[in-house]
């Protein structure tokens, strides 16, 4: 079962004094590209969170955010009383008859009038944060899996189309050979010269062997079947699918160059179109 690299996961937990929210967004990428945003008080835990995400998501462009919303009436920002008193004292020396209220308004706007007390990490709180992180990653994986189901249906549809077009191309091969034989015989007859029929047949066989697409048909069919087997696997296989589509493209291109037949070349163009649609979607596979 394949998984998409595109997904979104969110999880929340309400505690008595705070609300924890985790959001994870994933887009396709050749490697693992992670951007983490979290409150400064949890910064020392960032490396562990990165490793946790890498083990679960493996690949993709990941945006990970932890939000902590304080729902209590307490605040970590305090009035720096000694500093404000000192500001007021100094301003009295400048404005001897100033109103106390005005002095207070000016003092609280001065630098260091407010101080923010840095909270220390509470181990119990952090364990709860990790629970929310696990849930967010689980939701993202679930999203990826559901997207993978849709991708698998799309791939199987496109592969079936290529298989049908390939068989139609091969079915025209006999007609193409007869057309080539007739064209060559007509050209020789127009020259009005005597030729050795045995030599003509030998040269014709050699000519037709150069344009034989049996080998390409066999290899392309093998690649199509291998693609189907790969998407049914359990491991992350986006890169492997990309390599298989490259090989499929080579065989289709060779069939096109050998076709020398208008209807066959039309079918080859349709195969290329189906393959390009597969390649676009393979970029989203984990």
C-alpha angles and dihedrals in degrees: 000000000000125000129212120235089219116088150119131222132183134179134174138189127191115214126183094263105018145027119228119206126181122190125184125184125184132193131175120280138159091241141007111297113174129185115187127193119182139147114286092241089066097044094109088061094054097097092055091048091051091052090047092053093045092053092051104037101031098187143020142070102294128194111192124184135179116195123191114195116192109223098174127092091243122096133200091218113091134185110251096226100184092050093049092048090051092050090050091049092051093046091051087061088056098037106031096177097036120137113257092228092055091048090052092050090053094044096055089054093056123100116280093013088125125041130196116215111218111233118227118230112266109214093213091051091048091053088055090049089053090052089055091047091052091050092049092051090047091053090049092051089050089052090049091051094051089049088049090057090056091047092051091054090050092049094049090050093051093044090052089051092052091048091052093047091048092053090048089051092051091047089060092052094089092051090049092052092050090049092051092048092049093047093050093046091050092050091052093046090053089057088060094216131133115249136183106256092206091053090047091053092049093050090046092052091049090049094049093047089061089058098040111127099188093105093049091048092053094047093046091050090051091050091050092051092046090052090055091048091050096052088052091058125103101228128084101274109166093117092048091051088052091055092048092052089053090056091046089053092053093054093046091049091050091050089052094051091049098043100087087179127103098222093044091051089050090055090048090054089053090051090052090051092052091047093052090054089052092049091052092054095041087067087068095052118105 
